[in-house]
Amino acid sequence: MSCLFGFDVGTKIIGVSVGNRLTGTARALAAVPVRDGVPDWQTLDNLRREWLPAELVVGLPVDNEGKEQPMTRTARRFAQRIGKRYSLPVAFADERMTSQEAARRFAAGRAAGTRKRSDAKSIDAEAAAVILESYLLSS
């Protein structure tokens, strides 16, 4: 019951992370492609079967004043679809500044030699981990 998934929803890639409510930690899991507005459900289904999350957390993109923007509707639509598909509760987390934090973590990993340039596609999954960590800290 302590495993959660976090999502950073984009128009081309959805970053996925897995977290643990007991430890309050999260880590990047996958970058799932989106084609014509449809995520790769097979990959998401496989991740769900492997990890059995009890809750889903979707990053809610808002502007600097906290107002909704066009991507907010995309994230809400994805949340509705995935919650229904998996019959799991879905929570939202403010995703302001998560991409910058994910990029900072990636750059730090590159500087430390633990990340390669070819790992750049995983920044979306890292952003999902930042979203999930933020949610775990606030809940």
N, C-alpha and C positions, 0 to 999 in steps of 0.2 A: 504493500500500500504506500510505500514511500517514494517510488519511482515516478518521475514526471518527465514529460517531453516539453521542450521549448521550441518555438518556431519564429524565425525571422522571415517574413513573407515578402517575396519580390516577384516581379513579373517574369523573370527568367530562371531564378533559382530560389528555393526555399531552404534556408539553413535550419538544421535540426540539431538539438542538443538533448542530452539526458541529464537529469539531476536527481538528487536525493534529498528528501525533506529532512531526514535525520541529521545529515551532515551539513546541509545548507549549501552544498556545492553542485556545480554543473560542469559539463565538459562538452566540447563540440563532438558531434556524432556523424553528420552527413550533410552534403550539399545536394539537394534533390532538384533535378531539372523540372521546369515548367514549360509546356508547349501549348501555345494558343490558349492560355489561361487555365490549362488543366495540369495539375501536378502529376508526377509519376507515381500514381497510386500503388503500383506493384512494389516499388521501393519502400514507400511509407508503410504499406501493409506488412512487408517483411520486417521492418524495424519494430513495428508494434508487436508482432508475434515474438520477436527475439527479446524485447525488453519489458513487455506487459506494463506499460505506464498506467497509473491510476488517475492521472489528471493531465490536461494539456494546457499549456500557457502560450498564448499568441501575442507577439509584440504588436502594439498598437501605434502606428506611425502618426504622430501629430506634429504640428509646427511648434516653433519656439514659445508661442503663447498658449500652447495646449489645445489649439483648435484642430478639428479634423480637416483632412485634405483628401485628394482623390485616392491615394494609396490606403487610406484608412478604410474605405469601403471594400477594397480588395482584401485586406486583412480580416475584416469582419465576415466577409463572404466565405473565406477559407475556414475561419473558425467555426462558422455554422455548418459547413460541409463536413469537416473532419470530426466535429463533435457528434453529429448525427451518424456518420459512417461507423464510428467506434463506440457509440453510446457511452461517451465519457464526458465528465464536466470540463468546460473550457473557461479559463480565466484570461483576462487581458493584462498586459503589463506595458507601461509607458516605455517606448523604445528610444526616446530622445537620447542622443549621444552614444548609443550602443555601437553604431558603426565606427565611430571614432575610437572608442575603447577597444573594439576588436582589431582595428588597424594598428593601434598602439601595441597590443599584445603580439600581433603578427610581426611587427617590426622588431620588437624585443626578442622574439624567438629567432628571427633572422640574424640579429646581432650576436645572439648566443650560439648560433650554429645549429639550433634544433629545428629550424624551419627552412625550406627551400623556396625559391621563387615559384616553382611549380605547385607549391601548396597554397598559392594565393586564392584559389577557388574555395578553399575552406574558410575564408574570412566570413562568409555568410553563416556557416555553422558556428564559428566563434562568436559572431554577433548574437546568435540564438542562445549561446551559453551565457553571454552577458545579460541578455533579457531574463533568462531563467534565474540566474543568480540574484538579480535585482528583485525579482518577484519573491524568491525565497527569503531574502533579507527583510522584505516589507510585510510578509504574511506570518 
